[in-house]
């Protein structure tokens, strides 16, 4: 689910290609369904033969699974069918891919999840890797695609959280010129100096007397100051 294996690749995975100590698996075979018959084949494409890193939780789950499988091998004794597969039936026989799909449907119905295809987990793995910072070339290698176009067009989408982070990062690149202009405007009255506060009505701060009908020299201060104080708050 986390690393995007195809159904047939997961069913065909062998322990000899699984290095849990190094946290790596090599995809070298897959199980293919023809009618109802199952046979082993090479990966779907040349790029399908690949080595994939595993996260620590998946490694731990595989170690526990191997211990459980070894216990089953002992309990079944001579009736155990040795296939060397990582995932098998209780007696060691290889899994039928169609049975895996059927079991997956049963599980999501039991849990109460909406219908989803088993193959959609592969899409989800690509999306999670993309959201975690993997580039398309890395995701292409993880999924085993022969073309990066398939990876880009079909198997990746953005999680809402990742989309929001991109929106915020893009917005932070835009200069805040308007905010800087307002800051300068608020500082302008403070630079006038205290002498203007004592200029008589009708007088110009430079010492000249204003003509008849001219507005009071105090008018701009007494009328605009409240607005400027409100804006500053």
WOMOFEN-V439864 format. One record per residue. N is the residue number from 0. RES is the residue in three letters. PHI is phi in whole degrees, 0 to 359 (none if undefined). PSI is psi in degrees with one decimal (* if undefined). Layout:
# WOMOFEN-V439864
n=[N;N]
res=[RES;RES]
phi=[PHI;PHI]
psi=[PSI;PSI]
This chain:
# WOMOFEN-V439864
n=[0;1;2;3;4;5;6;7;8;9;10;11;12;13;14;15;16;17;18;19;20;21;22;23;24;25;26;27;28;29;30;31;32;33;34;35;36;37;38;39;40;41;42;43;44;45;46;47;48;49;50;51;52;53;54;55;56;57;58;59;60;61;62;63;64;65;66;67;68;69;70;71;72;73;74;75;76;77;78;79;80;81;82;83;84;85;86;87;88;89;90;91;92;93;94;95;96;97;98;99;100;101;102;103;104;105;106;107;108;109;110;111;112;113;114;115;116;117;118;119;120;121;122;123;124;125;126;127;128;129;130;131;132;133;134;135;136;137;138;139;140;141;142;143;144;145;146;147;148;149;150;151;152;153;154;155;156;157;158;159;160;161;162;163;164;165;166;167;168;169;170;171;172;173;174;175;176;177;178;179;180;181;182;183;184;185;186;187;188;189;190;191;192;193;194;195;196;197;198;199;200;201;202;203;204;205;206;207;208;209;210;211;212;213;214;215;216;217;218;219;220;221;222;223;224;225;226;227;228;229;230;231;232]
res=[UNK;UNK;UNK;UNK;UNK;UNK;UNK;UNK;UNK;UNK;UNK;UNK;UNK;UNK;UNK;UNK;UNK;UNK;UNK;UNK;UNK;UNK;UNK;UNK;UNK;UNK;UNK;UNK;UNK;UNK;UNK;UNK;UNK;UNK;UNK;UNK;UNK;UNK;UNK;UNK;UNK;UNK;UNK;UNK;UNK;UNK;UNK;UNK;UNK;UNK;UNK;UNK;UNK;UNK;UNK;UNK;UNK;UNK;UNK;UNK;UNK;UNK;UNK;UNK;UNK;UNK;UNK;UNK;UNK;UNK;UNK;UNK;UNK;UNK;UNK;UNK;UNK;UNK;UNK;UNK;UNK;UNK;UNK;UNK;UNK;UNK;UNK;UNK;UNK;UNK;UNK;UNK;UNK;UNK;UNK;UNK;UNK;UNK;UNK;UNK;UNK;UNK;UNK;UNK;UNK;UNK;UNK;UNK;UNK;UNK;UNK;UNK;UNK;UNK;UNK;UNK;UNK;UNK;UNK;UNK;UNK;UNK;UNK;UNK;UNK;UNK;UNK;UNK;UNK;UNK;UNK;UNK;UNK;UNK;UNK;UNK;UNK;UNK;UNK;UNK;UNK;UNK;UNK;UNK;UNK;UNK;UNK;UNK;UNK;UNK;UNK;UNK;UNK;UNK;UNK;UNK;UNK;UNK;UNK;UNK;UNK;UNK;UNK;UNK;UNK;UNK;UNK;UNK;UNK;UNK;UNK;UNK;UNK;UNK;UNK;UNK;UNK;UNK;UNK;UNK;UNK;UNK;UNK;UNK;UNK;UNK;UNK;UNK;UNK;UNK;UNK;UNK;UNK;UNK;UNK;UNK;UNK;UNK;UNK;UNK;UNK;UNK;UNK;UNK;UNK;UNK;UNK;UNK;UNK;UNK;UNK;UNK;UNK;UNK;UNK;UNK;UNK;UNK;UNK;UNK;UNK;UNK;UNK;UNK;UNK;UNK;UNK;UNK;UNK;UNK;UNK;UNK;UNK]
phi=[none;277;247;74;291;288;303;294;291;294;293;267;297;250;294;292;256;238;251;290;293;271;71;225;232;250;272;233;219;214;262;245;259;238;72;239;285;243;219;273;215;288;305;302;227;300;290;293;281;208;247;237;280;246;284;295;294;293;300;296;296;293;296;295;295;295;296;294;293;296;296;295;298;291;293;281;60;290;278;291;260;274;250;76;279;290;247;220;286;299;262;95;296;291;282;271;307;294;293;296;297;296;293;298;297;301;294;288;288;296;283;92;277;293;302;210;281;301;294;294;297;292;298;297;298;294;294;296;296;296;293;280;114;290;275;296;295;294;292;302;294;297;276;77;278;281;228;290;296;297;299;289;273;246;250;231;211;258;288;306;295;291;297;296;297;295;298;294;295;293;295;290;280;276;298;263;296;297;296;293;296;296;297;293;297;290;280;302;300;292;275;291;94;286;296;295;293;254;287;297;301;86;259;269;304;281;111;272;272;289;286;302;79;287;294;299;295;279;304;299;287;288;268;264;303;300;295;294;294;297;294;296;292]
psi=[-38.7;-25.7;2.9;31.6;147.8;159.3;-47.8;-31.2;-43.0;-42.2;-29.8;-3.8;134.7;154.0;-29.5;-19.3;11.6;112.4;90.3;-27.6;-38.2;-11.2;38.9;144.9;143.5;122.1;111.9;-17.0;162.2;157.7;129.0;138.8;125.4;102.1;-105.6;-8.8;142.9;133.8;157.1;139.6;170.0;164.6;161.2;-39.4;169.1;-36.2;-16.9;-25.9;107.3;163.0;131.3;136.6;147.1;146.8;163.1;-34.9;-40.8;-39.2;-44.4;-40.5;-38.7;-37.3;-42.8;-39.4;-40.1;-38.6;-41.0;-38.1;-39.1;-37.4;-42.4;-36.7;-39.8;-42.7;-36.2;-23.5;-128.9;-16.5;-7.0;134.3;111.5;107.9;-15.5;7.8;151.0;-44.6;122.5;176.1;176.2;-28.9;10.7;-10.7;152.8;151.3;147.0;123.3;-35.2;-34.4;-34.2;-43.4;-42.1;-41.5;-36.6;-41.7;-43.4;-40.7;-46.9;-25.1;-39.0;-38.5;-24.4;21.9;156.7;158.8;135.9;142.3;150.2;-38.0;-22.2;-21.4;-29.1;-41.3;-42.7;-38.7;-40.0;-42.2;-42.5;-42.0;-39.8;-44.3;-28.1;-5.9;-0.9;139.8;170.7;-33.5;-40.8;-39.3;-37.5;-44.4;-38.7;-42.4;-16.2;33.8;143.7;-21.1;135.9;-19.8;-39.1;-42.6;-45.9;-40.4;-26.5;-36.6;5.7;144.9;173.4;132.9;148.1;-39.6;-40.5;-38.0;-40.8;-41.5;-38.8;-41.0;-43.4;-42.0;-39.3;-40.6;-32.2;-15.0;-15.1;126.0;143.7;65.3;-38.4;-42.7;-37.0;-38.6;-42.3;-37.0;-40.3;-40.0;-37.4;-27.9;-17.8;-47.8;-33.3;-21.3;-5.4;-30.6;154.1;-17.6;-32.8;-24.6;-22.4;13.5;128.4;157.1;137.8;-3.9;150.0;140.4;-24.0;-9.0;-8.3;148.1;131.3;152.9;169.4;140.9;-2.7;145.4;155.8;143.4;-20.8;-16.4;-48.8;-32.8;-48.2;-24.1;-33.4;-21.0;-45.0;-40.2;-41.2;-37.6;-40.7;-41.2;-38.6;-36.3;*]
